[in-house]
Amino acid sequence: MKYIQMQHPKNSNLMADEGTFSRLLKMGWIGQKKMNGFRLQCHVDANGIAAFTRKGTKHTRKLSEPIIASFMQLEPESGVSVFDAEWVQPLNQVFLFDILVHENQLLNRLSYKERYEILEGIFKVTPHMRILPILTSVSACLGHMRSDSPYVEGLVFKALDRKGWPDTAIVRCRK
């Protein structure tokens, strides 16, 4: 399977405040932490994994064995599954936020909510892999923005019920 061109967060002049978060959430959007790492699209099948950068080239940085083992736990029963994630190399962790293909089925006709439910259903907790939670309250968004972790860059907001992955469906709000 080839690299899948995905949307990237659009830079915005959104203020990281209660009013902005309230408006976005009322519009049916959700928030997620924006991790400061390397974008990673990972293709997983019985033969192993293929890791791609945000531009679709093979990652030249080698994933650690524990991260590879974590991805292999997500191996589909048949075919290939493709995950979108952020790889925070200094933490030796991958933060999953989307699934694009599941068992050879391209999921571009599903909403983010539907894809996230599939991701939650197959996800296996490991010390090296986490799934980024969906933030649906202003207090949760504000709490994550107050994080003192150098690896939390801010938040991204995306349309929960929009089908597919149009390029206009995601915006970034920096700390």
HELIX and SHEET records of a PDB file:
HELIX    1   1 GLU A   18  LYS A   26  1                                   9    
HELIX    2   2 GLU A   65  MET A   72  1                                   8    
HELIX    3   3 GLN A   89  LEU A   91  5                                   3    
HELIX    4   4 TYR A  112  ILE A  122  1                                  11    
HELIX    5   5 VAL A  138  MET A  145  1                                   8    
SHEET    1   A 3 TRP A  29  MET A  35  0                                        
SHEET    2   A 3 VAL A 152  ALA A 159 -1                                        
SHEET    3   A 3 ILE A 170  ARG A 174 -1                                        
SHEET    1   B 5 GLY A  48  PHE A  52  0                                        
SHEET    2   B 5 PHE A  38  ASP A  45 -1                                        
SHEET    3   B 5 SER A  81  VAL A  88 -1                                        
SHEET    4   B 5 GLN A  93  HIS A 102 -1                                        
SHEET    5   B 5 GLN A 105  LEU A 106 -1                                        
SHEET    1   C 5 GLY A  48  PHE A  52  0                                        
SHEET    2   C 5 PHE A  38  ASP A  45 -1                                        
SHEET    3   C 5 SER A  81  VAL A  88 -1                                        
SHEET    4   C 5 GLN A  93  HIS A 102 -1                                        
SHEET    5   C 5 MET A 129  ILE A 131  1                                        
END                                                                             
